Structures are given as C-alpha cells and as structure tokens.
Amino acid sequence: MDTQLLTSAIVAGNRKDAKALTEQALAEGLPPQEVLDSLIAGMDEIGGKFQRNEAFVPEMLIAARAMKEAMAVLEPVLLAAGIKPEFTAVIGTVQGDLHDIGKNLVAMMWRGANFSVVDLGTNVPPEKFVEAAREHQADLVGLSALLTTTMPSMKATIEALRSAELPKAKVMIGGAPITPEFAKEIGADGFAADAASAVTVARELVAG
C-alpha cells in the first residue's frame, strides 16, 4: 500500500479513509512505525498549511479527528510492538480561565506529533500542574490562557514548577493575549502563537 494515501487522508480530514487505510496497511504487514510516520507526516503537512494561511482551525480540527480515528486502530499494535511516544506533555488552561478551544487544539496537534499528552482541562491551579508533571515525568508543560486577567496565574504556575525542581520539564505558554516578551518576562522556556507552531516549538524544547 502507498502510505502517501494515508498521509493524504489525514490532511483531508477523511476519518473513514484514515481508519480504513490504517487497517489495510497493518493487514498488509507494514511496520507499525512506518504507518505512524505516515500519520505524523499528515499532521505536519496540515500544520504547515495552517502557518501559510492555506488552512484554518476547522481544517486542523478535522485532520486531528482523522488522526484520532487512525490512532485508535494503530495504538494497540504500537504498544504490542513496544513502540511508545518518546516524550510526555502535560497541558492545561491556567487557574481562573475556563477557555479550552485553543488548548484542546494544541493537545490534539501534540498527540498528532507523537507526544503522550496528559490534558488537565481548565481552571488548573499551579499545584495540579506540578503534581501532574511529577507523576508523569513530563518533558513539557503547556500553559494556556485567553483572559488577560489570568496571565498572572501563568507566572504563579511557572514559579511553582521551578520551585518543585523538575529539571527536565520545559514550560511553554500560549493564548490570545500572550506575547514572546511576556513569556520571557515570566521565565517560560517557549511561546507559541498558534497550534501549528506549538508543535514546532515543543519539538525544539524537548530536543534541547
């Protein structure tokens, strides 16, 4: 089977084809890692289109859902083969903020980039981020905020994470009011303006 078909199904957000082609690829004996790489390539392609303004949030969402359908088929095979995500990320919307669309999209994009993602939801207090980062030995912690009034919660969360001495947990922040300057000011390791760049920045942070 031509794995490009699988990549194209993800880019097009075709859930039915993504699932069927994943099943077909496995039935034909393609290595599960090769199938996974084809799925990730699809998410990378849609992310690139988003950054070039050739695709928008709805297209990213349907691509992520197609990826989810395919992964439901592939994950048990990956586990059986001992293949698991290399990095773990914890993500949540900070205390006082109940917005989750951006956070959910970033979580889906990270999963699509083969990160294991622990989603803490919204209105997450600093200590909960610390507990989750420690429990899951997180390589990355993602903080989201949409309200300017909850931006101080980001600072408090980063301070709590630093105090907890989690040496490998890199902290990345994002959300409508967030700027690179604010990220630097509060000691974040990275900043992403959108879900597509969140994948690029995440990969850079965990690689560093």
N, C-alpha and C positions, 0 to 999 in steps of 0.2 A: 504493500500500500504506500502511496505517496503521502508522506507526513505533512507536506505543504497543504493538503486538503484540510487537515486538522487545524493547522495554523489559521487558514482562511476562514474556517467555521467559527473560530474564536473571535477573529477580527470582525466578522459579520454579525456576531452575537446570535448565531444559529444554535440554540440549545439542543434541538433534536439531532442535528447533524454532528455536533460536538460529541454528544454521548454515543451515538451510533458508530462514529468513526473511531472513537477510543476503544469501544468494544471490538470493532473489526481489527484494529491494529494489534491488540492483545491476542485475539484469536489467531492471527496470522503469525504470532510469535515474535513480534517486535519487542526489543528490550524495553522494560517499563521506563528506564531513564530517558530513552530516545523519545518515547511518547510524551513524557513530562517536558522535555526540552522543546518539543513542538508546540505544546500548550503555552509555555512561558514566552516563546517567540511571538505568539499571537497577542499576548498581553503587552509585550514590549512594543509591538507594531501599533496597537491602538493607542498606547501611551504616547508614542512618538507623533501620531496623527493629532492627538489632543494638544500637544505642545506646539504644533504647527498650525493650530486652529483649523484643522481639516476634520476634526471630530469633536464632539462636545459631551457634556456629562451624561446625557441619556445613552449615547453610543457606548461610553465607557461602562455604564451600569449593565447594559445588556451583554456586553462582552464578558464582564466579570461573572454574570449569571451563567453564561455558557461555560465558562471555565469551571464554575462550581459543579455543574452537571457532569462534566467530563471527569473532574477530580473525584466525584462520588464513586465512579467506576474504577478509576486508577489507584486511589489511595490504598485499598486493601492489598493490591498487587505490589505496590511500592513497599508497604510495611512487611509483607511476606518476604520480599527480596532484601529487607534490611536497609532500604533507602528512605531517609527521612530528611526534612528540611535542615539545612546546616545552621540556620540562625533562628532565634526566637525573639519576637517583638511583643511588647505589652503596649496597648493603646487605650486611650480613654479621653472623654471630654472633662475638663477640669471642674473642680468644685464650684457650684453656683451657676453652671451653664448646662442647659438641657438640649442644646442643639447637637444633632448627630449625623446629618446627611454627609457632610464632608468627612467626618471621622469614619463613617461606615464605608465610604468610597475608598479612602486610604487603606483601611483594613482589607478590603477586597483586593485592591491592587497589590498589597504586600503579599497576600496569600497567593495571588497570581504570579508573583515573582519568587515563589517557593520559600517564603518565610512561614514559620509556625507563628500564628497570631493569637494572642490572648486579649480579647476585647472586654474591657471593664465597664463599658457603657458610658452613661453621662453622669454629671454631678459627682465626680470621683474625688474624694478627699486625698490629700498628699500621702497619708499613711497607707492608703489602699494601693496606691501606685508602688510604694516601697515594698509592701508585703508581696505583691504580685511579682515584682521584679526579682525579689529574693527567691521566692518559691519556684519560679520558672527559670531562674538563672538567665534572665533576659539579656540579650546582646543590645537591645534597642528599646527605648521607652518613647512612645509618641504622645504628645500632649496637644489637645485641640481646644480652641476657644473661638466663639463667634462674637461674644459681647466684650466691649472694652472694659466693662466693669469687672469681668472675671480674669482679665490679664494678670492682676496681682496673684491670683491663685496659681498661675504658671510659675511665677517666681518662687512662691512658697513650696511648690512641689519639687522644683529643681533643688532648692535648698535642702529639703527633706531627703531627696535621693543622694545628694552629695554627702550629707551627714551620715547616711546609712552605710557609706563606704562600699559601694557596689562597683568595683573598679572597671568591669567590662561593659557596664550598661551606659551606652551613649544616649543622650537625650535630644530629641528632635521636636520642634514645635511648629504649629501652623494654624491657620484660620484667617478669616477675612481681615481682622484689624492688625494682624501680626506682620511685623517688618523684620528684615535681616538685622537692622540696628537694635530692635528690641530683643531679638534672640541673643545677640552678642552681649547686650547690657545685663541680661539676667543669667548669663552663663550657660545657655543651651549649646550643644555641640553642633546642631544643624537646624536649618529652617527650610521649609518647602512651601512654595506659593500655591501649589495645587497637587492633586493626587498623582499625576504622572511624574512630576519632579520629585514627589515623595519617595518613589521607587528608586530613582537615580541617587538621591541623597542618602537614602537608607543603605543602599549597596556600598556607597563610598564610606559611610561611617563604620559599618561592620568590617569592611575590608581594612580600614585604617587601624 
